[in-house]
Amino acid sequence: MKKNRQSEQKKKNMPIMTVTYLFVAVFLGMMVYICHYSATHKQELINNSYNGRQQMLTAKNVRGTIYADNGEILAQTVMDEDGKEKRNYPYGNLFSHAVGYATHGRAGVEALGNYYLIHSNSPLSEKVANDMAGEKYLGDDVHTTLDVKLQEVADHALGVYRGAIIVSEPSSGKILAMVSKPDYDPNMIEEIWDDLVEDKESGILLNRATQGLYPPGSTFKIITALEYIRENPDTYQSYGFQCAGSFSDGADRINCYHGQSHGSVDFTRAFAKSCNASFADMGLKLDKSKFQDTLDDLLFNQELPMEISYNKSRIDVSEESTNGDMMQIAIGQGTTGMTPVHLNMITNAIANDGTLMKPYIISSVENSTGSVIKQFSPSAYKKIISEQEAAVLTDLMQDVVEEGTARKLKGMSYTAAGKTGSAEYNKIKGDSHAWFTGFAPVENPQISVTVIIEGAGSGGDFAVPIAKRIFDSYFNEE
C-alpha cells in the first residue's frame, strides 16, 4: 500500500518536475546567450545610450584623440576657460560629417570609434600616477584612413554646391576622403544644435555620402550594361540602335539628355555617349528575374558590408514591372534610389577585378603611449562580378573618358575610367543632379572618386571637373 502511494505521488510530481527542469533549462540557456552576446557585442552594449557604464567610463577617462592618416589631429579633448572638458575640432567644418561630433549624441568616426575613445589602455604605471594626481586616465586614440589634402581638395571643389564626394582606395576599401554639404562647425555644436535639428529643409546633419538617396541617372547604366552582357555574352558586341533623340513604347517615352540625337550607336558608343534611348531599348530586352538576381549580387535593397551609418539603396524590379518601369530603371530613373557610397563600392569592385573590399575609415587604435591596441586591415567581402565582366566594364568606362561624356579627364598623365550621370529629380525640364564615378589609373587602380552635385545639371559639365581636381591632386598634376 505504501509503495502504491509513493508511486502515485511520483506520478503527481512528474509534471511539476518537468516544468521545473524546463524553467531551469530556459534560465541556463538565457544565461549562456547573455554571456555570449555580451562577449561578442561589447561595443553595441557600451554604446547603447541606456547603458550607465558609458557614463562611468567618460567620468573616469578623458575621451581619446582622432587622427588623420598622416597623424594630424582631427578631434581632441581640451579644457575650456572654466576648466571643463570640451571637444575640439581643429579643421572646423572640413570633417564635419566624416569625423562627426560627440555632443548631443554622436556621428561619424566619433560614433564609430566611441567604444575605443572612452576606454583607456594606458600602462598601469601611468594610471597609478594619474590616480595619485587625482587626474583622469587618457582614453585610447583612433587613427583614421582620412587624407587631409584630398579632403581639402574635395571640399573646395564642391564649393557652395549641395552634394557629396567619396574618395577611396579600390584595392583595400580605405576611405580617403568624405565630404557632404551643407556642413556645419562641430566646434559650435552646443550653440547651434537646436537650429540644426529644426532645419528640415537642408538636411544639414545628413551625411549625403552614405545616407543620401538619389536617382543615379546614367551612372546606373553600368548595372544595366552588366545585365545586358550577362544575358547576351556572345552577342552584346553586335548590338546596334538608331538614336533619333528618343525612344517610345506605347505611351511611354524616354528622351536623351536635351533631346540629343546620337545616330547609329553600337554597345560601346551607346555607353560612352550615355544614350538614354538605346538603354531604354535594352531595358525592354532584359529578363526581369535575372536582372533582380544581378541587383541582389550588387547589394541593392540589402545591408552593405560597412560599419559607417548608411541607407540602403533601393530599386524594385519584378515580374509586375511594366515596360515603362523597365525603361526608367534602365537609365537610373523612376523610383530607383542610390547612395554615393554604394555606387563607389560598385566602382571599386570593377577596378579591383570584381572583388568588393569592405569600406573602412578606422585604421588602428593606440593607447596614450602609442602602442597599438587594435589594427584594422583590408578585408574582402566577396567577388560580386567576374574578372571578365570587370574588364569589359573597365573598357566601357575608359571609352567614356576617351570618346564620351567624361572627355575632360582625357589626355592626362594618368589614365581614367568612369561614368557620368545627369539624374532628373522632378518634372521641371533641366532639373538634374550631376554625377560622376570612376577610378585611375586604369592599368593599376589606386583611387576611385564618386561625386554627386544636387541640381547642378550635366555630370560631364559639373561632376567630372570636380573629380579631375581630386585625381590631379592625388597624382600631383596640380
Solvent accessible surface area in square Angstrom, and as a share of the most:
residue,aa,sasa,rsa
1,M,170,0.76
2,K,134,0.57
3,K,164,0.70
4,N,90,0.46
5,R,141,0.51
6,Q,95,0.42
7,S,50,0.32
8,E,99,0.44
9,Q,94,0.42
10,K,141,0.60
11,K,145,0.61
12,K,138,0.59
13,N,56,0.29
14,M,120,0.53
15,P,81,0.51
16,I,112,0.57
17,M,80,0.36
18,T,77,0.45
19,V,75,0.43
20,T,62,0.36
21,Y,139,0.53
22,L,108,0.54
23,F,141,0.59
24,V,74,0.42
25,A,58,0.45
26,V,79,0.45
27,F,125,0.52
28,L,102,0.51
29,G,40,0.39
30,M,111,0.49
31,M,89,0.40
32,V,103,0.59
33,Y,135,0.51
34,I,92,0.47
35,C,80,0.48
36,H,112,0.50
37,Y,72,0.27
38,S,43,0.28
39,A,67,0.52
40,T,76,0.44
41,H,58,0.26
42,K,109,0.46
43,Q,60,0.27
44,E,98,0.44
45,L,65,0.33
46,I,14,0.07
47,N,40,0.21
48,N,72,0.37
49,S,88,0.57
50,Y,205,0.78
51,N,41,0.21
52,G,43,0.41
53,R,108,0.39
54,Q,7,0.03
55,Q,101,0.45
56,M,124,0.55
57,L,5,0.03
58,T,58,0.34
59,A,74,0.57
60,K,98,0.42
61,N,4,0.02
62,V,31,0.18
63,R,34,0.12
64,G,4,0.04
65,T,22,0.13
66,I,0,0.00
67,Y,47,0.18
68,A,1,0.01
69,D,81,0.42
70,N,96,0.49
71,G,39,0.37
72,E,67,0.30
73,I,60,0.31
74,L,3,0.02
75,A,0,0.00
76,Q,46,0.20
77,T,31,0.18
78,V,54,0.31
79,M,121,0.54
80,D,43,0.22
81,E,163,0.73
82,D,106,0.55
83,G,45,0.43
84,K,137,0.58
85,E,73,0.33
86,K,90,0.38
87,R,24,0.09
88,N,48,0.24
89,Y,9,0.03
90,P,69,0.43
91,Y,62,0.24
92,G,14,0.14
93,N,61,0.32
94,L,24,0.12
95,F,6,0.03
96,S,2,0.01
97,H,13,0.06
98,A,3,0.02
99,V,1,0.01
100,G,0,0.00
101,Y,21,0.08
102,A,28,0.21
103,T,38,0.22
104,H,88,0.39
105,G,45,0.43
106,R,78,0.29
107,A,31,0.24
108,G,26,0.25
109,V,1,0.01
110,E,0,0.00
111,A,36,0.28
112,L,38,0.19
113,G,0,0.00
114,N,1,0.00
115,Y,33,0.13
116,Y,20,0.08
117,L,0,0.00
118,I,1,0.01
119,H,37,0.17
120,S,15,0.10
121,N,67,0.34
122,S,8,0.05
123,P,50,0.31
124,L,139,0.69
125,S,86,0.56
126,E,46,0.20
127,K,46,0.20
128,V,72,0.41
129,A,56,0.43
130,N,17,0.09
131,D,84,0.44
132,M,165,0.74
133,A,65,0.51
134,G,71,0.68
135,E,106,0.47
136,K,64,0.27
137,Y,32,0.12
138,L,87,0.43
139,G,4,0.04
140,D,1,0.01
141,D,23,0.12
142,V,0,0.00
143,H,40,0.18
144,T,1,0.01
145,T,5,0.03
146,L,0,0.00
147,D,36,0.19
148,V,10,0.06
149,K,103,0.44
150,L,5,0.03
151,Q,0,0.00
152,E,59,0.27
153,V,18,0.10
154,A,0,0.00
155,D,19,0.10
156,H,118,0.53
157,A,12,0.10
158,L,0,0.00
159,G,29,0.28
160,V,150,0.86
161,Y,84,0.32
162,R,97,0.35
163,G,0,0.00
164,A,0,0.00
165,I,0,0.00
166,I,1,0.01
167,V,0,0.00
168,S,3,0.02
169,E,43,0.19
170,P,1,0.01
171,S,64,0.41
172,S,8,0.05
173,G,3,0.03
174,K,69,0.29
175,I,1,0.01
176,L,18,0.09
177,A,0,0.00
178,M,2,0.01
179,V,4,0.03
180,S,3,0.02
181,K,26,0.11
182,P,32,0.20
183,D,33,0.17
184,Y,9,0.03
185,D,41,0.21
186,P,3,0.02
187,N,35,0.18
188,M,83,0.37
189,I,9,0.04
190,E,108,0.49
191,E,108,0.48
192,I,44,0.22
193,W,44,0.16
194,D,97,0.50
195,D,94,0.49
196,L,14,0.07
197,V,65,0.37
198,E,123,0.55
199,D,54,0.28
200,K,165,0.70
201,E,153,0.68
202,S,10,0.07
203,G,26,0.25
204,I,23,0.12
205,L,57,0.29
206,L,67,0.33
207,N,14,0.07
208,R,16,0.06
209,A,0,0.00
210,T,0,0.00
211,Q,45,0.20
212,G,3,0.03
213,L,58,0.29
214,Y,16,0.06
215,P,25,0.15
216,P,0,0.00
217,G,1,0.01
218,S,12,0.08
219,T,0,0.00
220,F,0,0.00
221,K,0,0.00
222,I,1,0.01
223,I,1,0.00
224,T,0,0.00
225,A,0,0.00
226,L,3,0.02
227,E,1,0.00
228,Y,17,0.06
229,I,10,0.05
230,R,71,0.26
231,E,43,0.19
232,N,40,0.21
233,P,86,0.54
234,D,137,0.71
235,T,80,0.46
236,Y,24,0.09
237,Q,141,0.63
238,S,92,0.60
239,Y,17,0.06
240,G,52,0.50
241,F,36,0.15
242,Q,128,0.57
243,C,2,0.01
244,A,85,0.66
245,G,4,0.04
246,S,28,0.18
247,F,36,0.15
248,S,61,0.39
249,D,45,0.24
250,G,79,0.76
251,A,110,0.85
252,D,59,0.31
253,R,146,0.53
254,I,8,0.04
255,N,80,0.41
256,C,2,0.01
257,Y,65,0.25
258,H,134,0.60
259,G,44,0.43
260,Q,105,0.46
261,S,68,0.44
262,H,20,0.09
263,G,22,0.21
264,S,82,0.53
265,V,4,0.02
266,D,69,0.36
267,F,4,0.02
268,T,56,0.32
269,R,105,0.38
270,A,0,0.00
271,F,0,0.00
272,A,1,0.01
273,K,44,0.19
274,S,16,0.10
275,C,0,0.00
276,N,21,0.11
277,A,0,0.00
278,S,0,0.00
279,F,0,0.00
280,A,0,0.00
281,D,18,0.09
282,M,0,0.00
283,G,0,0.00
284,L,54,0.27
285,K,112,0.47
286,L,13,0.07
287,D,60,0.31
288,K,45,0.19
289,S,61,0.39
290,K,115,0.49
291,F,0,0.00
292,Q,44,0.20
293,D,82,0.43
294,T,3,0.02
295,L,0,0.00
296,D,60,0.31
297,D,56,0.29
298,L,2,0.01
299,L,4,0.02
300,F,0,0.00
301,N,64,0.33
302,Q,59,0.26
303,E,114,0.51
304,L,9,0.05
305,P,22,0.14
306,M,18,0.08
307,E,140,0.63
308,I,17,0.09
309,S,73,0.47
310,Y,44,0.17
311,N,58,0.30
312,K,90,0.38
313,S,0,0.00
314,R,130,0.47
315,I,10,0.05
316,D,97,0.50
317,V,6,0.03
318,S,39,0.25
319,E,120,0.54
320,E,141,0.63
321,S,10,0.07
322,T,80,0.47
323,N,73,0.38
324,G,13,0.13
325,D,62,0.32
326,M,3,0.01
327,M,1,0.00
328,Q,66,0.29
329,I,8,0.04
330,A,0,0.00
331,I,11,0.06
332,G,0,0.00
333,Q,22,0.10
334,G,50,0.48
335,T,105,0.61
336,T,5,0.03
337,G,3,0.03
338,M,0,0.00
339,T,0,0.00
340,P,0,0.00
341,V,1,0.01
342,H,2,0.01
343,L,0,0.00
344,N,3,0.01
345,M,3,0.01
346,I,6,0.03
347,T,0,0.00
348,N,10,0.05
349,A,0,0.00
350,I,4,0.02
351,A,12,0.09
352,N,34,0.17
353,D,86,0.44
354,G,0,0.00
355,T,30,0.17
356,L,2,0.01
357,M,25,0.11
358,K,77,0.33
359,P,14,0.09
360,Y,33,0.12
361,I,5,0.03
362,I,9,0.05
363,S,25,0.16
364,S,9,0.06
365,V,0,0.00
366,E,36,0.16
367,N,11,0.06
368,S,38,0.24
369,T,81,0.47
370,G,42,0.40
371,S,59,0.38
372,V,81,0.47
373,I,72,0.37
374,K,86,0.37
375,Q,113,0.50
376,F,54,0.23
377,S,77,0.50
378,P,70,0.44
379,S,48,0.31
380,A,58,0.45
381,Y,75,0.28
382,K,94,0.40
383,K,100,0.43
384,I,8,0.04
385,I,7,0.04
386,S,48,0.31
387,E,105,0.47
388,Q,140,0.62
389,E,27,0.12
390,A,2,0.01
391,A,56,0.44
392,V,29,0.17
393,L,2,0.01
394,T,18,0.10
395,D,94,0.49
396,L,7,0.04
397,M,0,0.00
398,Q,47,0.21
399,D,37,0.19
400,V,0,0.00
401,V,1,0.00
402,E,57,0.26
403,E,95,0.43
404,G,0,0.00
405,T,48,0.28
406,A,1,0.00
407,R,126,0.46
408,K,101,0.43
409,L,2,0.01
410,K,96,0.41
411,G,76,0.73
412,M,51,0.23
413,S,94,0.61
414,Y,12,0.05
415,T,45,0.26
416,A,2,0.01
417,A,0,0.00
418,G,0,0.00
419,K,0,0.00
420,T,5,0.03
421,G,2,0.02
422,S,25,0.16
423,A,0,0.00
424,E,95,0.42
425,Y,93,0.35
426,N,63,0.32
427,K,209,0.89
428,I,115,0.58
429,K,184,0.78
430,G,40,0.38
431,D,40,0.20
432,S,1,0.01
433,H,17,0.08
434,A,0,0.00
435,W,0,0.00
436,F,0,0.00
437,T,0,0.00
438,G,0,0.00
439,F,1,0.00
440,A,0,0.00
441,P,18,0.12
442,V,24,0.14
443,E,129,0.58
444,N,96,0.49
445,P,26,0.16
446,Q,68,0.30
447,I,0,0.00
448,S,0,0.00
449,V,0,0.00
450,T,0,0.00
451,V,0,0.00
452,I,0,0.00
453,I,1,0.00
454,E,41,0.18
455,G,40,0.38
456,A,19,0.15
457,G,10,0.09
458,S,21,0.13
459,G,0,0.00
460,G,10,0.10
461,D,84,0.44
462,F,79,0.33
463,A,0,0.00
464,V,0,0.00
465,P,41,0.26
466,I,11,0.06
467,A,0,0.00
468,K,52,0.22
469,R,114,0.42
470,I,0,0.00
471,F,0,0.00
472,D,15,0.08
473,S,4,0.03
474,Y,69,0.26
475,F,45,0.19
476,N,123,0.63
477,E,64,0.29
478,E,143,0.64
